[in-house]
Amino acid sequence: MSSKRNQTIAIARFLMYKYGLNQQLEGMTDEEYLAHPIGLEVGQYVADLMKYCPEHIAVSYTHLRAHETSLHL
């Protein structure tokens, strides 16, 4: 598999994970989160990003927010 393809897959998986996490957290109180924490499995997604996207790429916060807006996160 090509390096670019692996990068794209790793980024897409992370964004979908983040989207799902945001959906679960919506409306959850602090007390509910503390009783049943979610999002702790993020480590594998971060490991994939570091493995397949090792180069340092500067991306502005505005650029990242634009993607989130387009994904309705």
DSSP file (Angstrom, degrees, kcal/mol; ACC not computed):
  #  RESIDUE AA STRUCTURE BP1 BP2  ACC     N-H-->O    O-->H-N    N-H-->O    O-->H-N    TCO  KAPPA ALPHA  PHI   PSI    X-CA   Y-CA   Z-CA
    1    1 A M              0   0    0      0, 0.0     2,-0.0     0, 0.0     0, 0.0   0.000 360.0 360.0 360.0 142.5    0.0    0.0    0.0
    2    2 A S     >  -     0   0    0      1,-0.1     4,-2.2     4,-0.0     5,-0.2  -0.308 360.0-121.5 -73.8 156.5    1.3    3.4   -0.8
    3    3 A S  H  > S+     0   0    0      1,-0.2     4,-2.4     2,-0.2     5,-0.2   0.910 113.3  50.9 -62.6 -44.1    2.4    5.9    1.9
    4    4 A K  H  > S+     0   0    0      1,-0.2     4,-2.5     2,-0.2    -1,-0.2   0.887 109.4  51.5 -62.1 -39.2   -0.1    8.5    0.8
    5    5 A R  H  > S+     0   0    0      2,-0.2     4,-2.5     1,-0.2    -1,-0.2   0.922 109.8  49.0 -64.9 -43.5   -2.9    6.0    0.9
    6    6 A N  H  X S+     0   0    0     -4,-2.2     4,-2.6     2,-0.2    -2,-0.2   0.903 111.3  50.5 -61.5 -40.9   -1.9    4.9    4.5
    7    7 A Q  H  X S+     0   0    0     -4,-2.4     4,-2.5     2,-0.2     5,-0.2   0.932 110.8  48.5 -61.9 -46.0   -1.8    8.6    5.5
    8    8 A T  H  X S+     0   0    0     -4,-2.5     4,-2.6     1,-0.2    -2,-0.2   0.908 112.8  47.8 -61.8 -43.2   -5.3    9.2    4.1
    9    9 A I  H  X S+     0   0    0     -4,-2.5     4,-2.7     2,-0.2    -1,-0.2   0.922 111.9  49.6 -64.7 -44.6   -6.7    6.1    5.8
   10   10 A A  H  X S+     0   0    0     -4,-2.6     4,-2.0     1,-0.2    -2,-0.2   0.914 114.1  45.0 -61.8 -43.3   -5.1    7.0    9.1
   11   11 A I  H  X S+     0   0    0     -4,-2.5     4,-2.5     2,-0.2    -2,-0.2   0.921 113.5  49.6 -67.5 -43.9   -6.5   10.6    9.0
   12   12 A A  H  X S+     0   0    0     -4,-2.6     4,-2.4    -5,-0.2     5,-0.2   0.912 110.5  50.4 -62.2 -43.0   -9.9    9.5    7.8
   13   13 A R  H  X S+     0   0    0     -4,-2.7     4,-2.3     1,-0.2    -1,-0.2   0.910 111.5  48.5 -61.8 -42.0  -10.2    6.9   10.7
   14   14 A F  H  X S+     0   0    0     -4,-2.0     4,-2.8    -5,-0.2    -2,-0.2   0.922 111.3  49.3 -64.8 -43.8   -9.2    9.5   13.2
   15   15 A L  H  X S+     0   0    0     -4,-2.5     4,-2.3     1,-0.2    -2,-0.2   0.886 112.1  48.0 -64.5 -38.5  -11.7   12.0   11.9
   16   16 A M  H  X S+     0   0    0     -4,-2.4     4,-2.5     2,-0.2    -1,-0.2   0.893 111.7  50.6 -68.1 -38.9  -14.5    9.4   12.0
   17   17 A Y  H  X S+     0   0    0     -4,-2.3     4,-2.5    -5,-0.2    -2,-0.2   0.943 111.8  47.9 -60.0 -47.2  -13.5    8.4   15.5
   18   18 A K  H  X S+     0   0    0     -4,-2.8     4,-2.6     1,-0.2    -2,-0.2   0.892 110.7  51.3 -62.7 -40.8  -13.6   12.1   16.6
   19   19 A Y  H  X S+     0   0    0     -4,-2.3     4,-2.0     2,-0.2    -1,-0.2   0.939 111.8  46.7 -61.4 -47.6  -17.0   12.6   14.9
   20   20 A G  H  X S+     0   0    0     -4,-2.5     4,-2.0     1,-0.2    -2,-0.2   0.883 111.9  51.2 -62.4 -39.2  -18.4    9.5   16.7
   21   21 A L  H  X S+     0   0    0     -4,-2.5     4,-2.4     2,-0.2    -1,-0.2   0.918 108.3  51.2 -64.7 -43.9  -16.9   10.7   20.0
   22   22 A N  H  X S+     0   0    0     -4,-2.6     4,-1.4     1,-0.2    -1,-0.2   0.890 108.6  52.5 -60.6 -38.8  -18.4   14.1   19.6
   23   23 A Q  H  < S+     0   0    0     -4,-2.0    -1,-0.2     1,-0.2    -2,-0.2   0.908 111.7  46.0 -62.9 -41.8  -21.8   12.5   19.0
   24   24 A Q  H  < S+     0   0    0     -4,-2.0    -2,-0.2     1,-0.2    -1,-0.2   0.864 113.1  49.3 -69.0 -36.3  -21.5   10.5   22.2
   25   25 A L  H >< S+     0   0    0     -4,-2.4     3,-2.3    -5,-0.1    -1,-0.2   0.717  82.6 111.0 -77.2 -20.8  -20.4   13.5   24.3
   26   26 A E  T 3< S+     0   0    0     -4,-1.4     3,-0.1     1,-0.3    -3,-0.0  -0.353  95.0   0.7 -60.3 121.9  -23.1   15.7   23.1
   27   27 A G  T 3  S+     0   0    0      1,-0.3     2,-0.4    -2,-0.2    -1,-0.3   0.406  96.6 135.9  82.2  -3.2  -25.5   16.4   26.0
   28   28 A M    <   -     0   0    0     -3,-2.3    -1,-0.3     1,-0.1     2,-0.1  -0.628  48.7-136.4 -80.4 132.4  -23.4   14.2   28.4
   29   29 A T     >  -     0   0    0     -2,-0.4     4,-2.4    -3,-0.1     5,-0.2  -0.383  22.2-110.1 -80.5 165.0  -22.9   15.8   31.8
   30   30 A D  H  > S+     0   0    0      1,-0.2     4,-2.7     2,-0.2     5,-0.2   0.891 120.4  53.5 -59.7 -39.9  -19.6   15.8   33.6
   31   31 A E  H  > S+     0   0    0      2,-0.2     4,-2.0     1,-0.2    -1,-0.2   0.905 108.4  48.7 -64.0 -41.7  -21.0   13.4   36.2
   32   32 A E  H  > S+     0   0    0      2,-0.2     4,-2.2     1,-0.2    -1,-0.2   0.914 112.2  49.3 -63.9 -42.5  -22.1   11.0   33.4
   33   33 A Y  H  < S+     0   0    0     -4,-2.4    -2,-0.2     1,-0.2    -1,-0.2   0.928 110.7  49.1 -63.0 -44.4  -18.7   11.2   31.8
   34   34 A L  H  < S+     0   0    0     -4,-2.7    -1,-0.2     1,-0.2    -2,-0.2   0.856 113.5  47.2 -64.4 -34.0  -16.9   10.5   35.1
   35   35 A A  H  < S+     0   0    0     -4,-2.0    -1,-0.2     1,-0.2    -2,-0.2   0.846 132.7  16.7 -73.8 -34.1  -19.2    7.6   35.8
   36   36 A H  S  < S-     0   0    0     -4,-2.2    -1,-0.2    -5,-0.2    -2,-0.2  -0.614  83.6-161.2-139.8  74.8  -18.7    6.1   32.3
   37   37 A P        -     0   0    0      0, 0.0     2,-0.3     0, 0.0     3,-0.1  -0.279   9.5-171.7 -62.8 141.5  -15.7    7.7   30.6
   38   38 A I        +     0   0    0      1,-0.1    -2,-0.0     2,-0.1   -17,-0.0  -0.874  56.6  48.2-126.5 162.5  -15.5    7.4   26.8
   39   39 A G    >   +     0   0    0     -2,-0.3     3,-0.9     1,-0.0    -1,-0.1   0.556  65.9 122.9  88.5   8.2  -12.8    8.3   24.3
   40   40 A L  T >   +     0   0    0      1,-0.2     3,-0.6    -3,-0.1    -2,-0.1   0.639  61.8  69.4 -78.9 -12.3  -10.0    6.5   26.1
   41   41 A E  T >>  +     0   0    0      1,-0.2     3,-1.0     2,-0.1     4,-0.5   0.237  63.6 108.4 -87.9  14.4   -9.2    4.3   23.1
   42   42 A V  H <>  +     0   0    0     -3,-0.9     4,-2.2     1,-0.2     3,-0.5   0.720  56.1  84.1 -63.4 -20.7   -7.8    7.3   21.1
   43   43 A G  H <> S+     0   0    0     -3,-0.6     4,-2.6     1,-0.2    -1,-0.2   0.849  86.1  52.0 -53.9 -41.0   -4.3    5.9   21.6
   44   44 A Q  H <> S+     0   0    0     -3,-1.0     4,-2.2     2,-0.2    -1,-0.2   0.880 109.6  49.6 -66.2 -36.9   -4.5    3.5   18.6
   45   45 A Y  H  X S+     0   0    0     -4,-0.5     4,-2.2    -3,-0.5    -2,-0.2   0.910 112.4  47.3 -67.6 -41.6   -5.6    6.3   16.3
   46   46 A V  H  X S+     0   0    0     -4,-2.2     4,-2.5     2,-0.2    -2,-0.2   0.901 110.4  52.9 -65.6 -40.6   -2.8    8.6   17.4
   47   47 A A  H  X S+     0   0    0     -4,-2.6     4,-2.2    -5,-0.2    -2,-0.2   0.909 109.4  49.2 -61.1 -42.3   -0.3    5.7   17.0
   48   48 A D  H  X S+     0   0    0     -4,-2.2     4,-2.9     2,-0.2     5,-0.3   0.913 110.6  50.4 -62.8 -42.6   -1.6    5.2   13.4
   49   49 A L  H  X S+     0   0    0     -4,-2.2     4,-2.1     1,-0.2    -2,-0.2   0.918 112.6  46.3 -61.8 -42.7   -1.2    8.9   12.7
   50   50 A M  H  < S+     0   0    0     -4,-2.5    -1,-0.2     2,-0.2    -2,-0.2   0.858 115.2  47.5 -68.5 -34.1    2.3    9.0   14.0
   51   51 A K  H  < S+     0   0    0     -4,-2.2    -2,-0.2    -5,-0.2    -1,-0.2   0.934 124.2  28.6 -71.4 -47.0    3.2    5.8   12.1
   52   52 A Y  H  < S+     0   0    0     -4,-2.9   -45,-0.2     1,-0.2    -2,-0.2   0.615 127.8  40.8 -94.9 -13.3    1.8    6.8    8.7
   53   53 A C     <  +     0   0    0     -4,-2.1    -1,-0.2    -5,-0.3     4,-0.2  -0.440  66.9 145.4-128.8  58.6    2.1   10.6    9.0
   54   54 A P        +     0   0    0      0, 0.0    -1,-0.1     0, 0.0    -2,-0.1   0.748  43.9  92.7 -73.7 -22.7    5.6   11.0   10.6
   55   55 A E  S    S-     0   0    0     -3,-0.1     2,-0.7     1,-0.1    -3,-0.0  -0.361  84.9-110.7 -72.7 152.8    6.6   14.2    8.8
   56   56 A H        -     0   0    0     -2,-0.0     2,-0.5     2,-0.0    -1,-0.1  -0.737  38.0-176.9 -85.2 115.7    5.8   17.5   10.4
   57   57 A I        -     0   0    0     -2,-0.7     2,-0.5    -4,-0.2    -4,-0.0  -0.964  21.0-137.0-117.8 120.7    3.1   19.3    8.4
   58   58 A A        +     0   0    0     -2,-0.5     2,-0.4     0, 0.0    -2,-0.0  -0.646  29.6 172.4 -78.6 124.0    2.1   22.7    9.5
   59   59 A V        -     0   0    0     -2,-0.5     2,-0.1     4,-0.0    -2,-0.0  -0.999  28.2-124.3-133.4 131.6   -1.6   23.1    9.4
   60   60 A S     >  -     0   0    0     -2,-0.4     4,-1.9     1,-0.1     5,-0.2  -0.353  17.5-122.4 -74.7 154.8   -3.4   26.2   10.7
   61   61 A Y  H  > S+     0   0    0      1,-0.2     4,-2.6     2,-0.2     5,-0.2   0.885 114.8  56.3 -59.9 -39.7   -6.2   25.9   13.3
   62   62 A T  H  > S+     0   0    0      1,-0.2     4,-2.0     2,-0.2    -1,-0.2   0.891 105.0  52.0 -60.6 -40.5   -8.5   27.7   10.9
   63   63 A H  H  > S+     0   0    0      2,-0.2     4,-1.5     1,-0.2    -1,-0.2   0.922 111.0  47.0 -62.0 -44.9   -7.8   25.0    8.3
   64   64 A L  H  X S+     0   0    0     -4,-1.9     4,-2.0     1,-0.2    -2,-0.2   0.906 110.9  51.5 -64.9 -41.3   -8.7   22.2   10.8
   65   65 A R  H  X S+     0   0    0     -4,-2.6     4,-2.7     1,-0.2    -1,-0.2   0.860 104.4  58.0 -64.0 -35.0  -11.8   24.0   11.9
   66   66 A A  H  X S+     0   0    0     -4,-2.0     4,-2.2     1,-0.2    -1,-0.2   0.899 106.8  48.2 -62.1 -39.7  -12.9   24.3    8.3
   67   67 A H  H  X S+     0   0    0     -4,-1.5     4,-1.5     2,-0.2    -2,-0.2   0.911 111.1  50.2 -65.9 -41.8  -12.7   20.5    8.0
   68   68 A E  H  <>S+     0   0    0     -4,-2.0     5,-2.8     1,-0.2     4,-0.5   0.912 110.4  49.9 -62.8 -41.2  -14.7   20.1   11.1
   69   69 A T  H ><5S+     0   0    0     -4,-2.7     3,-1.1     1,-0.2    -1,-0.2   0.911 109.6  50.9 -62.4 -41.8  -17.4   22.5    9.9
   70   70 A S  H 3<5S+     0   0    0     -4,-2.2    -1,-0.2     1,-0.3    -2,-0.2   0.772 113.4  45.5 -68.8 -23.7  -17.6   20.6    6.6
   71   71 A L  T 3<5S-     0   0    0     -4,-1.5    -1,-0.3    -3,-0.2    -2,-0.2   0.413 111.4-122.5 -95.1   0.0  -18.0   17.3    8.5
   72   72 A H  T < 5       0   0    0     -3,-1.1    -3,-0.2    -4,-0.5    -2,-0.1   0.903 360.0 360.0  58.8  44.3  -20.6   18.9   10.9
   73   73 A L      <       0   0    0     -5,-2.8    -4,-0.2    -6,-0.1    -1,-0.1   0.462 360.0 360.0 -86.1 360.0  -18.5   18.0   13.9
